[in-house]
Amino acid sequence: MTTKPLYSLSVQELHAAYAAKELSPVEVARSVNARIAAYEPELHATWLFRPELALEQARASEARWLAGQPRGTLDGVPVTIKDNLATAGDPMPLGTAAYDLVPMLQDSPPAARLKEDGTVLVAKTTMPDLGMLSSGLSSFHELSRNPWDLSRTPGGSSAGAGAAAAAGYGPLHVGTDIGGSLRLPASWCGIYTLKPSFGRIPLSTPYMGRCAGPMTRTVADSALMMASIAQPDDRDYSELPAPAIDWAAFEVDPSFLKGKRVALHMDAGCGLPLDPQIAEAVRRAAKRIEAAGAHVEEIGAFMTPKMLQGMDHFWRMRSCIDMQAMTAEKRAKILPYIREWAESAAGFSGAHIFDAYSQFVATRAATVAATKAYDFVISPVSPNMPAPAEHASPTNDPMLPLEHIGFTVPYNMSEQPAASINCGYSGEGLQGMPIGLQIAGRRFDDLGVLQFSRAFEQIREAQHPWPEPK
């Protein structure tokens, strides 16, 4: 019988304990419920936290286990799902007070797969207005905070999911990413995530660059979650063919790294300057990877300020058009930072927006050209340590909103898989705050990124204990 807190157990530990009848999903759900209840007054990572509903699902899972008929590896495992992934019967505010709370008619594909596999949904998780901030600042949800330091942001837009994973709200959390919204909170909260190849995980409302992905404490838990949520759903017209991927093959030893051609990318080419603490941690990680037998070669910048600005201006116009369709009363409820950002596009010409859109294509071309000679690319996730929790973005300037995504957004546009894994911690200033290493692979090689991540997980520097929010 384990002596670890039940809320902290991994998927593999839970599955083994359920199979041996050493634990019940009901006991585990109670432990996760208690953990959430204890820390939510400070963290504000969840929305629709419903302890009794979680226990009801756990009892159904317990009955399946007792009958010898579990639905699979995830049966009875606690999970949270981000606000913007619909769950049937629940409203989907998208982080903003501007939308009416209308119950969704059906589950999004990730939610549907997780329910089919018997997971226990303990809560939805928070996000900023319209998912357009790398913070937990929202006009609808309470301000989400980083469990390592409550004065700091957990990142975003998968703000609540990142905080929930780090704080021990069970093992599995689903977020989304269009420019770094999985990897930024993963880096700043010290957890693991995989932004998969575009189309790998079906969505109800696909959009250029948008992906859903797992957010977990370990590589193993993300791999096992991928086996569930990376299943076909014909609602997504952009989905990839049904994958013939053995997700369990993520389990490799450090010898996996031997002979791999790895690019070290330290200059984003745009945005904020790289914090020396982050640069040092990433270079130390690169040396460990090289010592394990990989061929590591540093590459130069391939993004440009024009590319970043083009994507920013296109997204501003998209949001501007969305807001113009609202009533003045509803528009006024959107976070002022987001309103100012979006409304700044009102005077853009058609030619300007065409040029802005062309930067998505330019970014894709540049990313593929810069990385195609390598098996994997490693880099910082973010150039900066987490900003104050109250800030909308690292610059806190709506005219400079994306200065921190130069390392992450290229892989959304190139559709390549990219992960974030902890590789160290900061020193003075933000004592012991996590720092993420981004690991990107070739398009469709999601399993390879998981395997590289698992190999690095075994050779990285010693990890600090998980945070206990004060």
N, C-alpha and C positions, 0 to 999 in steps of 0.2 A: 504494500500500500504506500502511495507516495506521501512524502512529508511536505511537498511544495503546496502553496496555496492553489486551490482548485481553479481559480480564475486565471492563473498563469500557465496552466498546462497547454502543451502543444496539441495539434490534431493527432499526431501519432501516439502521444501519451494517452489522450482521451480515448481513442479508438481501442487501444490495447486494454485499458482499464474497463471499458464497457464490455468488451468481448469476454474478459475474465470475470465479469460481474463483481469487480472490486469497487466500481463507482456507478452511480446512476446519473443520467442526464439531468435529473431533477436536482440532485445535490450540486452539480456544476452550475446549473442555471441560478440557483439560490446564491451561490458564491459570487457569480458575476453580477447579479442584481445588487447584492450588498456592496460590491466594489463600486459600482456606478453610483449608487445612492450616497456613498461616503464622499466621493470626489466631485460629483457634478456641481455642488454649490460653488466650487472654485473654477473648474475646467470649462463647463458649459460645452461639452463635446457632442451631446446627444439632443435629439428631438424625438418625440413619440416614444419615450422610454416607458414601457408598459410591463412591469414585472409580472403581473398575473397572466398576461397573454404569453409571456415567455415560459412561465411554468406550465401552462396548458400544453404548449408545443413540446416541452421537455417530457411531460407525462406520456404523451403519445409516442415519443421516441423510446422512452423506457419500456413501454409495452411491446414495441417492435423488438427491442433487444432481448427482452425476457422470452419472447416467442421464437427467438432465433431467426428473425426476419428483418434485420437492419437493411436500410436502403443503400448502404455503402459506407465508405470511409468517413464521410462527414455527418452521418446520422447522429443527432444529439449534440453537435458541436455549436457553441454560441457564435453568432455573427451579427455584425451591424452593416447597414446599407446606407449610402449617402443619400441625402435629401433628393437629389436630381435623378435618382433611379427609382422609377415608379414602383410602388407596392399597392396591389389592388385594395381598394377601400380607404386608402389614406390620401390626404391632400399632398400636393407637391409644390411647395411655395418657391422653390429655387432660390432660397435665401433672402427673398425680398418681401417686404410688406405690401408691394404693389399688386400682387395677384390674389384673386379670391381663392379661398380654401375649398376647392372642389375635389371630392374623392376621385381617385384614379380608377378606371374601369378594369384595368388588367395589370399584371406584373410586367415590369421590364424584363428583358431576357435574363440578365444576371440574377435578378430576384426570383424569377420562375425556376431557374436551374437549381438555385440553392434551396428553395422550398421543396422541389421534387426530391432532392437528396437528403431531406430530413433535418436540415440545420434548424437551430433555434434562434429566431430573430429577436434580439433583445432590445434593439432600438434602431432608429434612423440617426444619421449623423449630420452635423451642421455644415453650412457652407456660406460664403459671402454672397452678396447680391449678384444674381445671374451668373455666378461662377467666374466673375471677371476680376478677382483680386487674389493675390497670394497672401491672404491673411484670413482671420476668422471674424472680420468686421462685417456686420449684417444689419439691415434695417428690420429684419424679422427675428432672427435668432439672437440669443444673448451672446456677448462677446466670448469667443472661444480662446483659450489660453494654452500655452505650452507647459506640459507637466514637468519639464526639467527646470523651468523658471517661469513662474506665473506672470511675470512682468513682460514676457516675450510672446510673440505670435507663434502658433504652431505651423504657420504657413497656410497655403491654400492653393486651389480652392477646396481641396479635400481636407479642410481644416479639422473638423470633428473626427474624421476617420484617423488622421495621423495622431491626434492627441489621445483618442480612445485606445489605439494599439499600444502606444507607449505607456499609458496608464494602467494597462492590464484589464481592459473591458472585454475579456475573452480573446481568443486567438485570431479570429478572422474578421476582416473589415474590407468593404468594397468602396473604392473611390473612382474618380474619373480624371482625365488629363487631356488638355488641348494645347498646352504650351509648357507644362511642368507641374500640373496640379496634383499629380501623384508623387512625383519625385521631390519637389520642394518640401512639402510637409514631412516626407519620409526622411529627408536629410536633416531637417531641423528638429525632428522628434526622435531621431536615432533608430528608426525602424527599417524594414526592408519593403521594397515594392518593385513590381515589374509593370512598366508601361508596355503592353504587348505590341506586336505588329498590328498596324491598322486593319480592322476587320476580323481580328482573331477572336475577340469577344463580341458577339452581336449586341446591338443596341436598338431600342425602339426608334430613336431619332438620330441616325448617323449624321455626321457632319465632318467636313474636312479636318483631319488631324485629331478628332476626338476619339478617345479610347477609355474603356473601363479597365480596372486592374485590381489585383489583391494588395492589401496593405497589412503586413504581419510583422511579428518579431523575428521570424526565422525564414530562411529560404525555403525550407521544407514545407512550411505551412502555405506559402505562396504557390509552390508547385502543386500541392494537393488541391488547393482552391482552383487553380487553372484547370485541373481535370474536370471540375464541375462546370465552371462558367464559360469555358471555351468550347461550348457545344453549339450545334447549328440552331438557328432560329430564322425562319424565312421572313420575318418582319424587317430584317436588316438587309437592304439591297446591296450593301457593300461588304457583306460577310465573305470571309475566305472559304474555300472548299473545306469540308469537314476534315479536321486534321488527323493524320495518321501519326500522332505523337504519343509516345509512351512517357507521360509526365513523371512517372516514378523513376525514370532514368536520370532525373536531376541529381541523384546521389552519386557523386564522384569524389575521389580524393584529390589532394593538391597536384598529383602527377598529371591531371587533366591540363594544367597550364603549360606543361613542357612542350616546347616547340611552337606554341601559338604566337602568331604575329599580332602584336598589340601596339596600337598608337596611343601615345600620351598627349592629350590635348589640353594645354594650359592657358591659351589665349582665346577668349571667345570672339574677339574681333569687334565687339560692340558692348555697350552697357557699362555697368559699374566696374571699377578696378577690382582685381582679385585680392581678397583679404590675405595677408601673409600667413595667418594661421591655417587657412584653408589650403593654400598652396603647399605649405610644409606637410600637412597631413596627407594630401594626395600624392606628393612626391615620395613620402615614406611608403605609402601603399604600393606605388609603382616599383620601388626597390624590392619589396617583398615578392611581388609578382614576378619580377625579373629573376630573383634568387631561386624561385621555384622552377625556372627553366624557360620562361617566356622570353621572346625577343621583343623588347620594348624600344620604340623609336618615337621621339617627340615630333609632332607635326605642328604647323602654324595655324593661324586663324583662317577660317573659311566663311564665317558670317561677316556681314558688313553693317554699319549703322543704317544704311539705306534699306537693307532687307528687314531689319527689326522695325524701323519706322513704318515701312510699307504694311507689314502685318498689323501693327498697332492702328494705323489709319483705316485699314479695311474693317477691322473689328469695331472701331469707333462708329463707322458708318452703319454697320449691321445693327449695333445697339441703338443708334440714333433713329433708324427707321422703325425698329421695334417700339421705341418710346413714343414716336410721333403717332403711332396707332393707338396709344392709350389716351384715356381722358386726362385732363390736366390734374384732376384730383389724384388719380392713381400714379401719374408720373411724379407728382410731388412726394410720394412716399418712398421713392427709390433713394438710396444712399446718395447724399450730395456729391461725393467724390465721383461716383459712377455717372451721375447726371452731367456734371461738368465735363467729364471725359467724353461722353457720347455726344453731347450737344455741340462740342467743338468741331464736329464733322459736318455740321449743317451747311457750311459754306464750301465744302470740297466740291470740285467739279467732277464731271464724269471721267474726264481724262486723268485726273489725279487718282481717282479710285481704281481706274483700269491699271495705272502704273503701280498702285499699292497692291492690287491683286497679283500682278506679275511677280512681286517679290516672294510670294509663296512658291511659285515655280522656280525662281532663281535660287531660293534657299534649298529646295529639294535637289536641284542639279548640283549645287556646290557641296552639299553634304555627301551625296553619293560619290562624287568625284574625289573628295578628300579622304573618304574612308574605305573605298572599295578594295584597296590593296591589303587590307588588314582583316584579321579574323574578328577582332574586338577593338573598341576604342574606350579608353578610360579617361576621365576628366573630373573636375569638380562638378557638383550638381548646381550649386549656386555660388556666385562670387562673394556673397556676403553672409554674415551670421544673422540669425533671426532678428527682425526689427521689433520695436516696442509693440505690444499687443494692440494698442489703440490705433496704430498706423494702418492705413489702407494698403500700403505697399512699402517696399524698402525705401523708396525716395519720398513717399507720402506726398507726391506731386502728381496730380492727374494728367499733366502734360508730359510726364516722364514715367509712365506706369509700368513699363516692361523691361527696365534696365537690368533686371536680374535673371532673365530667361535665355540669355545668349547661349548657354551650354545645353539647355533642355529642349527648346522649341525646334531646333533643327531636325530632331528625330521624330517629332510629330509630323512634320512636313515630308520627310523622306520615308515615313511609314516603317522605320526600323524599330525593333524592340530596344528598350533602354531601361535599366534598373538603377535603383539607389540603394546602397548598402553602407552602413556606418563604417568609417575607416579611422576615426579618431575623435578627439575632443579639443575644444578651445582652451586657452590658458587664461591669461589675465583679462579682466573686463567681464566677460561672460564665463564664469568659472564652470568648466566641465560641460559646456554645451556640445551636443553632437555635431559631427561633420560628415557629410555623405560623399561617397565615391560613386560617380555615374559609370555604369558599364553598358555600352551599346554594342549591338551585334548587327550582322547583316539582316536584311529584310527576311522574314519568315523564320529566323533562327532563334525563336523564343526559348526553346529548350537549351540551346547553346549558352544563352545569356544566364539562364538559371544554373547551368552547370558551372560556368565561370564564377558566378556569384557564390555557389556552394564551395567551390575550391578556395576562393578568397576568404570565405567565412571561417575556414579552418586554419588560415595562416595569418589573419589580421591581428592587430595589437589587442591586448587584453581589454575586455569590455567593462565599463563601469556598471554597477548594479542599476537595475531599472529604477526610474524616479518614483518617489513617494510624494505626490503633491502636498504642499503644506496648506 
